[in-house]
Amino acid sequence: MEQRRVKQIMITLSIVAIAGCSDSWEGFVYPNRNDLTRHRNIGRFESLETCRASALGFLAEIKALDNGDYECGKNCDDGSKLSGIKICKETLR
């Protein structure tokens, strides 16, 4: 009986650990860092590093490395679909 309980606890902990590792990062690029109203969503990524690399690549492609900016949001949600504002648990550059 005790062995079965330990096995159930281990399975539960494994599921929680796997679910906790499902973070996603969403990239946002601003061609002009002085006008944050103009932006481009460049997609979702499995890691912050991949998001950063894609954002910098996109800025280079549009020749905006000097004037543009970007941010990567962790586990973003649409929030209010009417306003179009994304709500992210964390935002990093």
C-alpha positions in Angstrom: 0.0 0.0 0.0 2.8 2.4 0.9 4.7 1.7 -2.3 1.5 2.5 -4.3 1.2 5.9 -2.5 4.8 6.8 -3.2 4.3 5.9 -6.9 1.2 8.1 -7.1 3.1 11.0 -5.5 6.0 10.6 -7.9 3.6 10.6 -10.9 1.9 13.7 -9.6 5.2 15.5 -9.1 6.3 14.5 -12.6 3.1 15.9 -14.2 3.5 19.2 -12.2 7.2 19.5 -13.3 6.3 18.9 -17.0 3.5 21.4 -16.9 5.8 24.0 -15.3 8.3 23.7 -18.1 5.8 24.7 -20.8 6.8 28.4 -20.8 6.6 30.2 -24.1 8.0 33.5 -25.1 6.3 35.9 -27.6 8.4 38.4 -29.5 7.5 42.1 -30.2 9.6 44.3 -32.5 9.4 48.1 -32.6 11.0 49.6 -35.8 11.2 53.0 -34.1 12.1 52.9 -30.3 10.5 56.3 -30.0 7.1 55.2 -31.3 6.0 52.1 -29.4 2.5 52.3 -31.0 4.0 50.8 -34.1 5.0 47.2 -33.5 5.2 43.8 -35.0 4.5 40.5 -33.3 7.1 38.1 -34.6 5.7 34.9 -33.1 6.1 32.5 -30.2 9.3 30.8 -29.1 10.3 28.0 -26.8 13.1 30.0 -25.1 14.0 33.6 -24.3 17.3 33.2 -26.2 15.4 32.1 -29.4 13.1 35.1 -29.0 16.0 37.5 -28.6 17.8 36.1 -31.6 14.7 36.3 -33.8 13.9 39.8 -32.7 17.5 41.0 -33.5 17.4 39.2 -36.8 14.1 40.9 -37.7 15.5 44.3 -36.7 18.5 43.7 -38.9 16.3 42.6 -41.8 14.3 45.8 -41.7 17.5 47.8 -41.1 16.4 49.1 -37.7 19.1 47.8 -35.4 20.1 51.3 -34.5 16.6 52.9 -34.2 14.4 49.9 -33.3 13.8 47.9 -30.1 12.2 44.7 -29.1 10.9 42.8 -26.1 10.1 39.2 -25.3 7.0 38.4 -23.2 6.7 35.2 -21.1 3.4 33.3 -21.2 1.5 36.1 -22.8 -2.3 36.1 -22.9 -4.6 38.1 -25.1 -6.1 39.7 -22.0 -8.9 41.8 -23.5 -9.6 40.8 -27.1 -11.3 44.1 -27.6 -8.3 46.2 -26.8 -5.7 43.9 -28.4 -3.4 44.4 -25.5 -1.2 41.4 -24.5 -0.7 40.6 -20.9 2.6 38.8 -20.1 3.7 37.3 -16.8 7.2 38.7 -17.5 8.7 41.0 -20.1 12.5 41.0 -20.9 14.8 42.4 -23.5 
